[in-house]
Amino acid sequence: MAISQTTEKSNEPIIELQGIDKVFGKVTALQDISFKLFPGEVHCLLGDNGAGKSTLIKILSGVHRPTRGEFRFLNGPVELDSPRQALDLGIATVFQDLAMLPLMSITRNFFLGREPKKTFGPIKVFDSASAEKTTTEELRKIGIRLREVAIARAVYFGAKVLILDEPTSALGVKEAAVVLKYVVQSKAKGIGVIFITHNVHHAWAVGDTFTVLNRGRSYGTFRKADTHRENLLQMMAGGEELDELAVELDLIAKRDSGPMSELEHRVAEDLEAKDN
C-alpha cells in the first residue's frame, strides 16, 4: 500500500516535497508530487519516458523552480535558484551525461569547480599532486576508474543527498553492479539517495521506497515490504490503460476470428493457383 505522508520515522527527512506542480506555458509537466527522503535511504523514482522524471530532477537540483508547492530541506522551506545553491546545501546531482568534460582528465573532472590550491606568495595555482592523490584514493575505494567519477566526487565533497539520473543506463551487467554497490555504500554513510530510473530490476535491488510517476503524476510512494516488482512495472506502464488495451485487443481478436470474408477467400484461391 502507499505510504502516508505522515510516515513514522525515528529521524527527520532531509528533503520533503509537498504538492509540487510544474507548468510550462499550457503544458503541465508535474502535478501534485509529494514525497520524503530520509538519511540512509534509497528512494527510487520510477517512470517511463515522458513520466516527468527529468523535470523533477531539475527541480531537486535547482535548475527549475516549482510553479506551486513547497520544497523543504532539513525541515525548512527552500527556494533553489541554481544548481550551485543546491550543491552548497549538500544536494549533489549526477546527471545521465555524468556532468563530465570529456577533454579534461579524470582528476580535473573530479575537482571541477572545487580545485585544491597551493600558494606561492600572492599567486594560487592548482595543486595537481594533491588532487591526483585524492582522486586515486577515492576511486580505489569503489574499485572503478571512469564512469562513476561524478558519484565519487559528490560523496567526497560531503553530499547529504545524492541524486542519480539513470546511473545504470547503457551499462553492462558488471558495470551496473558496481554502480549499485556504490549506491548501497552511500546509503551506509547516511546519505539520502534519490535513484531515478526506468529499470525496475535495478531499483528493486537497492531501493527502500519507490515513487512511481506516470505522465507527470504520482501513483504514490511504496515501501519495499508492501509492494513487488510486478506491481511497480504495471504502474509504470500505465496500469488501468493497459487493462483497457487488453480488453480492446481481446475484442479485436474475437472479431477477426470469424469466418473468412469473400475477399479473403478469393485471395487464398489466387495464391493456391499460383503455387500450382
N, C-alpha and C positions, 0 to 999 in steps of 0.2 A: 504494500500500500504506500501511497505517497506520504512523505514526511510533512508533518505540520510545521509551520514556520516558527512554532514555539518549541522546537525540538529540545529535549533536556540534554544538556551537556555540562560537564564539570568546568569547562573553560569557555571563554568568550570568543565569538567569531572574529577572525581577522578582517574579513570582508563580508558585507551584507548588502545585497541589492534588494530594494523594495519597490515593486511596481514599476520597473523600468520600461519606458517606451522610447523608441527612436523613429522619428519620421523624417523622411527626405522628400520635401515637396508634398505630393499627393500619395507617396508610397510609404506605407507603414512597415518598416523593416523588423521592428521588435515591438511586442505588445505585452505588457504586464508580466515582465520577467522578474522573478524573486528567487533568491537562494542565499545560503550562508556557506562560508568556507571557514573551517576551524584549523588551528595549528596541528600539524602532523596528520593532515587528512588529504587524501587524493580524491578530489571531486571531479568527476568526468562529465563534460558537456558533450552530449551526443547529438548528432543530426546529420542528415544527408546534405548534398549540395542545395543551397538555397534555404537552409533551415534558419539562418540568422547567426550562425556561429561567428563569422568574420566580423559582423557589426558588433556583436557582444564583446569580442576580443578587443576591438578598437575602443570601446567604452572603458573596459577594465584597464587598458594600458594608457589611457589619456589621449588617444588620438581623436576621439569624438566625445562630446558631452551628451548625456541623455536629454531627450526632449521633455520627458516627465519622469517622475520617480526620484528615489534617493539612493545615493551611493555612500555607504558608510565604511570607514576604515578604522579598525580598533575602537569601535563604538562611537566614533564621531563622524558627522557628515563631511564629505569632501567634494570639491568640485575640481577635477583634474583638467588643467589647461594644456598639458603637453606630456609626452612620454617621459621627458626629463623629470617632471614633477612626480610622476608615478614611480620612477626609478629611485628618486630621492627618498620616497616614503618606504621603499623596500619592495615595490611591486615590479618584478622583472619579467619581461615577456620575451620568449624565444619564438619568433615568427617562423612560418614554414620555410622561408628562404634563409633562415638562420641568422639574419641580421649581420651577415659576414661580408667583408670586402674581398673579393677573390684575388685581387692583385697585391694584397698585403700578406705578410707572414702570419702564421698561427699566433705567434707571440703578440704581434701588433694588433691582431683581431681581438685577442683575449683582453688586452688593456685599452681597447678602443674607447677614447673619451676619458679615461682614468689612468693615464700613463704615469708610472712612477718617475720621479725626477731626482737628479743629483745636481748639486750646486757647485759651480766654480765662480766664486766671487758673486757678481751680480747676474751671472748667466746660469740659467737652468736648462739642462738637457735631459733627454730620455735615458733612463738608467736601463740599458739593454741587458746587462748582466743579471741584474736583479729580476727583471721581467722574464727573462728566459728561464731562470731557475724556478720561479714561481709557477710559470706555465707548465713546465715539465713535471713538476711535483703534483700539481692539481690534475693533470691529465693522467699521470701514472696511477693516481688513486682510483680512477674509474676504468682504467685499462683500455683507453681509447686514444685516438690521435687527432681526428679531424672533425667529424660531423657534430660531436657533442661539445665542441669548444664553447659555444654560446651558453650551454647549460652550466658547464663548469664555471664559466666566468660569473654568471648570475649568483651561484651559490657562494663563490669566493668573496664577492663583494657584499655579502650579508643580506641576501634577499629574504624577506619574510614570506613573500608569496611568489611562486614560480608558475607562470602561465605558459603552457606548452601548446603551440599551434601545430597540430598534426605532426608530432615529432617522429612518428614511425612511418610516415608516408614514403612510399617508394623504396623502403629498406628491405633487405633480405631478412630471413628468419634470425640469423645470428646477430646482425646489426640491430634489429628491432629489440632483441633480447637484452642487448647492452643498454639501450635507452630505457627500457622498462626497469632494469635493475637499478639504474641511477634515479629513476622516479621513486623507487622504494627507499633508496638511500637518503634522498632529500626528505621524504616523509619521516624517516627515523631521526633526522636532525631537527624535527619540529617545524619544518617548512610546510606551509599550506600549498598544495599543488593543484592547479586547475589544468586538467588534461583534456584538450579539445581534440576530438577525433570522430571519424565516421566508422572506425573499426571497433566493433563491439567486443571482439575477442581480445584485443589488446587492452581495451578499457577494463574488461572484466578481470583480467589477470592482476591488475594493480589497484583498481578503484575501490573506494569505501562507499561513496554515494554517487548517484547518477541523476543528472538533469537532462531530460530529453526535449530537444527543440524540433519543431516542425512548422515551417512557413512562418517563422517569427514568433511563435507562441510556445509556451512550455506545457508539456504533458504532466509536469510535476517532478518532484525530487524523490528518489527512492533509495533506501538502504539496500546494501547487497543481500542482506539476510531476508529481505522482504520481496525480492523480485528474482528474475532469472534472465539469462541472455536472450531467450526466445521472445520474452515479453518486451524487452528493450528493442530488439530488432523489429518487431511488429509495429511498435510505436514510431520508430524512426522512419519506417516505410510508409506510414500513413494510417495504420490501424483500421478504422472504420471504412476508409476509402478502399483499402484492399479487399475488405469483405464485400463491399458493393460491387467492385470489379469482378470478384469471383462469381457473384450471382449473375452479372451480365454475361460473363463468359459461359456459364452453365446454360443460360437461356439460348445463347448463340449456338452452342454445341447441340442442344436439343432440336433447334430449328433446322440446322444443317444436316441432321442425322436421318431425315426423312428420305422418301424415295427420290431417285434422281429425276430432274426435270427433263422435258422433251429435248431441250438444247444439249444437256449433258449426255443424253443417250446418243444423239447424233454425233457429238464429238468422239465418244467412245467407239462408235461404229467406224468412223473415219480412221481413227488410229489403228483399229484392228485390221482394216482393209489394207493400210499401208504396210503393216507388218507381214501380211500375206503376199 
